[in-house]
């Protein structure tokens, strides 16, 4: 699993270099638009790569199996103080 992840990361990095290096070969000689467009493409591909890695990491840790459990745990923790006692300030009282 780890080997496949490393291979996929390296192949995506190699593809990003292959697609953007020609734009940097013409520094300031009429290719400024292409250089900036490739830089934007590189940044967008980096964001997509990081998003994919984050989704794969959360899937591997089991965080996507039951999202309702995480929500309920956060809501429960919001109503407890550091000692684990319930907070009374959120209790509804009628006047």
VOBA-1610 file (N, C-alpha, C; in pm, whole numbers, padded with zeros to 5 digits, always signed):
BEGIN
Unk+00083-00120+00000Unk+00000+00000+00000Unk+00087+00125+00000Unk+00188+00127+00087Unk+00274+00244+00097Unk+00358+00260-00030Unk+00400+00149-00088Unk+00480+00154-00209Unk+00398+00211-00325Unk+00272+00171-00337Unk+00186+00223-00442Unk+00164+00373-00425Unk+00149+00417-00301Unk+00128+00558-00274Unk+00251+00639-00314Unk+00368+00590-00281Unk+00491+00661-00317Unk+00508+00665-00468Unk+00480+00555-00535Unk+00492+00551-00681Unk+00393+00648-00745Unk+00271+00654-00695Unk+00172+00746-00754Unk+00210+00891-00728Unk+00263+00922-00611Unk+00304+01059-00583Unk+00420+01099-00674Unk+00517+01011-00690Unk+00630+01042-00776Unk+00589+01056-00922Unk+00495+00974-00966Unk+00451+00985-01106Unk+00373+01114-01129Unk+00292+01156-01035Unk+00220+01283-01049Unk+00319+01400-01048Unk+00420+01394-00962Unk+00521+01500-00959Unk+00598+01504-01090Unk+00630+01388-01146Unk+00701+01384-01274Unk+00615+01442-01386Unk+00486+01410-01386Unk+00396+01466-01488Unk+00385+01617-01475Unk+00379+01668-01352Unk+00372+01812-01334Unk+00498+01879-01387Unk+00615+01818-01365Unk+00738+01874-01417Unk+00741+01870-01569Unk+00698+01759-01627Unk+00700+01746-01773Unk+00610+01850-01839Unk+00496+01878-01780Unk+00403+01972-01841Unk+00443+02118-01820Unk+00517+02149-01715Unk+00547+02289-01686Unk+00687+02333-01725Unk+00781+02243-01742Unk+00917+02283-01775Unk+00930+02355-01908Unk+00857+02321-02014Unk+00872+02398-02138Unk+00836+02545-02122Unk+00746+02578-02034Unk+00709+02718-02016Unk+00822+02796-01950Unk+00899+02734-01864Unk+01008+02803-01797Unk+01133+02813-01883Unk+01135+02747-01999Unk+01250+02756-02089Unk+01252+02890-02162Unk+01140+02961-02168Unk+01130+03088-02240Unk+01110+03202-02142Unk+01197+03217-02050Unk+01178+03319-01947Unk+01183+03459-02007Unk+01070+03523-02013Unk+01062+03662-02054Unk+01075+03688-02204Unk+01069+03587-02288Unk+01084+03609-02431Unk+00951+03577-02500Unk+00854+03658-02479Unk+00727+03643-02547Unk+00641+03528-02498Unk+00681+03458-02397Unk+00603+03345-02347Unk+00553+03366-02206Unk+00537+03492-02167Unk+00497+03521-02030Unk+00359+03469-01997Unk+00267+03477-02096Unk+00132+03428-02070Unk+00133+03278-02045Unk+00210+03207-02125Unk+00218+03062-02110Unk+00284+03024-01977Unk+00385+03100-01938Unk+00453+03070-01813Unk+00359+03090-01694Unk+00280+03196-01695Unk+00189+03218-01583Unk+00075+03116-01585Unk+00030+03077-01705Unk-00077+02977-01713Unk-00028+02843-01662Unk+00095+02807-01694Unk+00148+02680-01645Unk+00173+02684-01495Unk+00210+02800-01444Unk+00225+02812-01299Unk+00091+02793-01228Unk-00013+02851-01286Unk-00147+02832-01228Unk-00190+02686-01238Unk-00157+02621-01349Unk-00189+02479-01365Unk-00113+02396-01261Unk+00012+02429-01238Unk+00092+02357-01139Unk+00032+02371-01000Unk-00009+02491-00964Unk-00069+02514-00833Unk-00203+02441-00822Unk-00284+02443-00927Unk-00412+02373-00924Unk-00391+02222-00912Unk-00293+02169-00984Unk-00264+02026-00975Unk-00212+01989-00836Unk-00137+02078-00774Unk-00088+02054-00639Unk-00205+02049-00540Unk-00302+02140-00556Unk-00420+02137-00469Unk-00500+02009-00488Unk-00515+01966-00613Unk-00588+01841-00640Unk-00514+01723-00580Unk-00382+01722-00592Unk-00301+01614-00535Unk-00315+01610-00383Unk-00306+01725-00318Unk-00316+01730-00172Unk-00457+01689-00126Unk-00558+01728-00201Unk-00695+01687-00167Unk-00710+01536-00179Unk-00657+01480-00287Unk-00662+01334-00304Unk-00589+01260-00194Unk-00472+01311-00155Unk-00398+01248-00046Unk-00475+01258+00087Unk-00540+01371+00109Unk-00619+01387+00231Unk-00737+01292+00235Unk-00803+01273+00122Unk-00916+01180+00116Unk-00868+01037+00137Unk-00755+01001+00073Unk-00702+00865+00091Unk-00659+00841+00236Unk-00601+00944+00300Unk-00558+00929+00439Unk-00679+00912+00531Unk-00782+00992+00509Unk-00900+00980+00595Unk-00975+00850+00569Unk-00974+00801+00446Unk-01037+00672+00415Unk-00960+00560+00484Unk-00827+00566+00481Unk-00746+00461+00542Unk-00762+00461+00694Unk-00786+00577+00754Unk-00805+00584+00900Unk-00948+00554+00942Unk-01036+00531+00848Unk-01173+00497+00881Unk-01261+00614+00917Unk-01219+00734+00882Unk-01297+00852+00918Unk-01419+00871+00829Unk-01423+00805+00715Unk-01536+00822+00624Unk-01638+00709+00635Unk-01615+00614+00726Unk-01708+00502+00738Unk-01838+00542+00806Unk-01829+00627+00907Unk-01949+00668+00979Unk-01935+00816+01018Unk-01967+00908+00926Unk-01951+01050+00958Unk-02048+01098+01066Unk-02161+01032+01082Unk-02255+01072+01187Unk-02197+01050+01326Unk-02115+00947+01342Unk-02053+00921+01472Unk-01960+01034+01510Unk-01884+01086+01415Unk-01793+01196+01442Unk-01872+01321+01480Unk-01982+01347+01409Unk-02065+01464+01440Unk-02123+01453+01580Unk-02175+01336+01614Unk-02234+01318+01747Unk-02128+01329+01857Unk-02006+01279+01831Unk-01900+01291+01930Unk-01860+01437+01950Unk-01856+01515+01842Unk-01823+01657+01855Unk-01931+01731+01933Unk-02058+01699+01906Unk-02165+01764+01980Unk-02162+01726+02127Unk-02131+01602+02157Unk-02120+01560+02297Unk-02005+01629+02366Unk-01891+01641+02299Unk-01775+01707+02357Unk-01798+01856+02377Unk-01883+01917+02295Unk-01910+02060+02308Unk-01988+02090+02435Unk-02059+01994+02488Unk-02140+02017+02607Unk-02072+01969+02734Unk-01943+01931+02726Unk-01869+01888+02842Unk-01751+01981+02865Unk-01717+02003+02993Unk-01598+02083+03020Unk-01474+01992+03026Unk-01361+02045+03070Unk-01236+01970+03069Unk-01240+01847+03160Unk-01320+01853+03266Unk-01328+01741+03360Unk-01430+01636+03319Unk-01506+01661+03212Unk-01607+01567+03168Unk-01744+01594+03228Unk-01757+01703+03304Unk-01886+01739+03362Unk-01969+01816+03260Unk-02101+01801+03269Unk-02189+01870+03176Unk-02192+02019+03207Unk-02198+02097+03102Unk-02208+02241+03118Unk-02354+02280+03133Unk-02383+02360+03234Unk-02520+02401+03259Unk-02559+02526+03181Unk-02462+02595+03123Unk-02497+02720+03055Unk-02573+02696+02925Unk-02569+02574+02872Unk-02643+02543+02751Unk-02781+02483+02781Unk-02811+02463+02906Unk-02941+02405+02941Unk-03051+02508+02918Unk-03160+02462+02861Unk-03272+02552+02834Unk-03359+02563+02959Unk-03386+02685+02996Unk-03475+02708+03109Unk-03589+02797+03064Unk-03703+02774+03120Unk-03817+02859+03087Unk-03830+02968+03191Unk-03858+03089+03143Unk-03869+03202+03236Unk-04009+03216+03289
//
